Amino acid sequence: MATGTAKQIIAVKSPSFSADTRLDDLIVLAADFVSQGAYGTKYQHALALVVLHWLTLDAQQGGNSTSSGGGIGGGIKSEKEGDLARTYGGASSGSNNDDSYWMGTIFGQELLSLRSRCVLTPHSRVSLGGVSRVS
């Protein structure tokens, strides 16, 4: 299967996540993070990668197919017992402009790679002493 729905791609890439009861809702939410116009024929693949990224982060925090783990905002970095003091760290807010968020899983890294091949970014032309270059 070269292409398919996001759900089919998830089943191929990570069969353990394909039975997650939250899958349909997560795919709908992932549409806010990827543009069909930008990804073209790879749109369903991009949706699947976003969902797989979220599910992987959630599994790292103790989540499973019916409940969320410690959250996608990052795990407990340090904890003190007396007068309970916790420090959370790791992931960022998850905006598309923050590549470090996507670097947290293999699926996020694949999404960045796919994005670099599909999404055209603007460049400016700068003239340096009569020589033009694209930056």
Kinemage of the C-alpha trace (Angstrom):
@kinemage 1
@onewidth
@group {chain A} dominant
@subgroup {mainchain}
@vectorlist {calphas} color= white
{ca met a 1} P 0.000 0.000 0.000
{ca ala a 2} L 1.742 3.124 -1.206
{ca thr a 3} L -1.030 5.446 -0.042
{ca gly a 4} L -4.163 5.117 2.016
{ca thr a 5} L -6.092 6.771 4.770
{ca ala a 6} L -4.342 8.031 7.871
{ca lys a 7} L -5.858 5.122 9.786
{ca gln a 8} L -4.467 2.583 7.287
{ca ile a 9} L -1.021 4.188 7.395
{ca ile a 10} L -1.049 4.085 11.209
{ca ala a 11} L -1.909 0.365 11.076
{ca val a 12} L 1.078 -0.285 8.794
{ca lys a 13} L 3.580 1.930 10.619
{ca ser a 14} L 2.608 0.995 14.161
{ca pro a 15} L 0.130 -1.886 14.501
{ca ser a 16} L 0.096 -1.513 18.290
{ca phe a 17} L -1.479 1.958 17.962
{ca ser a 18} L -4.058 0.951 15.347
{ca ala a 19} L -6.477 -0.350 17.997
{ca asp a 20} L -6.396 2.860 20.047
{ca thr a 21} L -9.977 3.944 20.739
{ca arg a 22} L -9.017 7.618 20.375
{ca leu a 23} L -7.671 7.216 16.833
{ca asp a 24} L -10.552 8.778 14.873
{ca asp a 25} L -10.683 11.824 17.150
{ca leu a 26} L -6.911 12.274 17.018
{ca ile a 27} L -6.951 12.158 13.215
{ca val a 28} L -9.575 14.915 13.178
{ca leu a 29} L -7.456 16.990 15.583
{ca ala a 30} L -4.319 16.388 13.506
{ca ala a 31} L -5.956 18.176 10.583
{ca asp a 32} L -5.269 21.427 12.478
{ca phe a 33} L -1.526 20.749 12.222
{ca val a 34} L -1.191 19.885 8.538
{ca ser a 35} L -2.512 21.515 5.384
{ca gln a 36} L -3.960 19.379 2.627
{ca gly a 37} L -2.860 21.991 0.102
{ca ala a 38} L 0.719 21.947 1.349
{ca tyr a 39} L 1.115 18.174 1.605
{ca gly a 40} L -0.905 17.270 -1.489
{ca thr a 41} L -0.927 13.521 -2.056
{ca lys a 42} L 1.031 13.040 1.190
{ca tyr a 43} L -1.688 14.650 3.337
{ca gln a 44} L -2.952 11.375 4.832
{ca his a 45} L 0.639 10.353 5.563
{ca ala a 46} L 1.244 13.658 7.367
{ca leu a 47} L -1.956 13.210 9.407
{ca ala a 48} L -0.843 9.707 10.387
{ca leu a 49} L 2.603 10.943 11.451
{ca val a 50} L 1.119 13.659 13.679
{ca val a 51} L -1.173 11.120 15.362
{ca leu a 52} L 1.652 8.589 15.760
{ca his a 53} L 3.829 11.319 17.272
{ca trp a 54} L 1.131 12.192 19.813
{ca leu a 55} L 0.439 8.560 20.668
{ca thr a 56} L 4.143 7.848 21.123
{ca leu a 57} L 4.564 10.837 23.451
{ca asp a 58} L 1.466 9.784 25.353
{ca ala a 59} L 2.704 6.183 25.682
{ca gln a 60} L 6.012 7.492 27.036
{ca gln a 61} L 3.972 9.205 29.769
{ca gly a 62} L 2.050 6.039 30.662
{ca gly a 63} L -1.016 6.476 28.461
{ca asn a 64} L -2.809 3.628 26.736
{ca ser a 65} L -5.523 3.050 24.140
{ca thr a 66} L -8.299 4.385 26.387
{ca ser a 67} L -6.636 6.959 28.614
{ca ser a 68} L -4.008 9.619 28.401
{ca gly a 69} L -0.733 9.401 30.270
{ca gly a 70} L 1.014 12.216 32.066
{ca gly a 71} L 0.299 14.496 29.150
{ca ile a 72} L 2.111 15.562 26.083
{ca gly a 73} L 3.605 18.585 27.835
{ca gly a 74} L 6.589 16.625 29.130
{ca gly a 75} L 7.202 14.205 31.946
{ca ile a 76} L 8.226 14.812 35.515
{ca lys a 77} L 11.819 16.004 35.497
{ca ser a 78} L 12.276 16.152 39.263
{ca glu a 79} L 10.118 15.620 42.309
{ca lys a 80} L 10.426 16.402 46.019
{ca glu a 81} L 8.253 14.590 48.532
{ca gly a 82} L 7.972 16.967 51.521
{ca asp a 83} L 5.635 19.828 50.522
{ca leu a 84} L 5.462 18.194 47.078
{ca ala a 85} L 7.440 20.119 44.462
{ca arg a 86} L 7.464 18.841 40.887
{ca thr a 87} L 9.328 20.083 37.863
{ca tyr a 88} L 8.053 19.165 34.428
{ca gly a 89} L 10.195 19.280 31.360
{ca gly a 90} L 10.717 17.964 27.912
{ca ala a 91} L 8.223 18.871 25.257
{ca ser a 92} L 7.165 22.332 24.214
{ca ser a 93} L 3.746 23.675 23.385
{ca gly a 94} L 3.725 21.872 20.083
{ca ser a 95} L 3.303 24.643 17.583
{ca asn a 96} L 4.295 23.866 14.017
{ca asn a 97} L 7.015 26.535 14.261
{ca asp a 98} L 8.854 24.663 16.996
{ca asp a 99} L 10.745 21.817 15.348
{ca ser a 100} L 12.171 20.669 18.695
{ca tyr a 101} L 8.695 19.450 19.642
{ca trp a 102} L 8.565 17.196 16.591
{ca met a 103} L 12.105 15.900 17.172
{ca gly a 104} L 10.857 14.033 20.269
{ca thr a 105} L 9.801 10.913 18.345
{ca ile a 106} L 10.769 9.065 15.196
{ca phe a 107} L 7.341 9.903 13.766
{ca gly a 108} L 7.810 13.611 14.440
{ca gln a 109} L 11.213 13.462 12.766
{ca glu a 110} L 9.652 11.750 9.765
{ca leu a 111} L 7.009 14.485 9.643
{ca leu a 112} L 9.756 17.135 9.529
{ca ser a 113} L 11.417 15.261 6.686
{ca leu a 114} L 8.132 14.967 4.803
{ca arg a 115} L 7.433 18.644 5.425
{ca ser a 116} L 10.789 19.642 3.955
{ca arg a 117} L 9.963 17.701 0.793
{ca cys a 118} L 6.346 18.865 0.428
{ca val a 119} L 5.992 22.332 1.879
{ca leu a 120} L 7.516 25.193 -0.056
{ca thr a 121} L 8.972 27.874 2.166
{ca pro a 122} L 9.531 31.462 1.043
{ca his a 123} L 13.041 32.613 0.293
{ca ser a 124} L 14.272 36.120 -0.199
{ca arg a 125} L 16.653 37.171 -2.918
{ca val a 126} L 19.512 39.305 -1.659
{ca ser a 127} L 21.973 41.184 -3.806
{ca leu a 128} L 25.571 41.204 -2.560
{ca gly a 129} L 27.751 43.476 -4.633
{ca gly a 130} L 25.959 42.685 -7.874
{ca val a 131} L 25.754 38.944 -7.150
{ca ser a 132} L 22.303 37.602 -6.350
{ca arg a 133} L 21.832 34.747 -3.958
{ca val a 134} L 18.837 33.068 -2.373
{ca ser a 135} L 18.777 32.962 1.409
